[in-house]
Amino acid sequence: MAGGWWRLGVVIGGVIIMMFLVIMLVVVVVVVLDIVVVMVVVVVAAQVKTPPPKPGALAQRFGWLTDHVKAEVPPDIRERVVQLAAKSRKTWLGPPARAGLGIRSATTRRGAFS
């Protein structure tokens, strides 16, 4: 009977070693696949052309900040910021339109530089 237990221990030990090797193989395959996927993403991302930044976006943010903190901006600088921000399609700057004149409002609900 002692020989039978010994053989059973060898079989169980062999099964445990085989399970360990299979798990290690799976881990290696997953790591290699992750590296390949990351490399493919990097290569594809490097080939995608990003559009140039809009010059009006920075002027819009600067103008919003100056309006938000109620900073005094010289008229010539404000006019230049308005010109740069006018290139942004979402922004209308300048004094608010008077009611009844048929002029589109120059500001949004959030302020002149929203």
N, C-alpha and C positions, 0 to 999 in steps of 0.2 A: 504494500500500500504506500510505502514511503516513496517509491519510485514514481507512482502515479501523481502524487502531489508535486513532486519536483518537475515532472513534465508539464503539469498544469501551470506552475509558476513560470516556466520557460515560455509557454504559449501566451500567457497573459502579458509577460514582459515584452514579447515580440509584438503583440497587438498594440501595446502602449507606445513602443518605439515607432511602429508604422503610423499610428495616429499622429504622433509628433512630427514625423517627416512629412506627412500629408499637409498638416497645418502649416508647417514652415514653407512648403511649396506654394500653398495658396497665398501666404503672406508675400512671398517674393513675387509672384505673378501680379498681385494687386499693386504692389509698390512699383513694379516696372510699368504696368499699365497707367498708373497715375503720372509717372514721369513722362511717358509718351504723350498723354493727353495734355499735360502742361506745355510740353514743347510744341505741340500742334497749335494750341491756343496762342502761344507767344508768336509763332511764325505767322499765323493768320492775322493777329492783331498788328503786327509790324507792317503788314501789307495794306491794311485798311487806311485810306486817306481820311484824315480828319479835316473838317472845314476850318478855315481860318477864323479866329475869334472876331466877333462883331465889335467894331470900335464904339458903337453906341451903348453897349452893355455896361462897360466900365463907367462911362460918363453918366449913365442912368443911375448906377449905384452911388457914385459920388454925389450926384445931385440929390438923390433921396436922403443920403446921410446929412448933407448940409441943411436940407429942409427939416429933417427930423430933429436935429440939434439946434435948429433956428440960428445957424451961423450966418454972419454977415459976409456976403460974397460981393466983391466989386462988380459993377454992371458989365464991364467988358469980359471978365472971366465967366460970369453967369451966361452971357450971350454965347460964348464959345462952347460952354458945356451944353447949352441948349442945342447948338448946331450939331455937336457930336452925337448927342442923344437922339436927335431927330432921325438919324440913320436907323434906329431901332423901330421896327414896325409896330411895337406894342405901346410906345410911349408918345404921349402928347404933352408938350410942355408949354409954359407961358401962363399968362394970367387967365383965370377962369372966364369962360364966355358969359356975356350978359344974357339974361333970359329974354326971349322974344326977338333976338336979332338974327336968328337962323344960323348962328355960327356954332360949329361943333365944339363941345367943351374941350378946353385945353388941359384939363386935369382929370384925374380919376378920383375915386372916393378916398384913396389913401394919400393923396397929395400930388404935387406937381411932378415929382420924379418917381412915381410908382410904376 
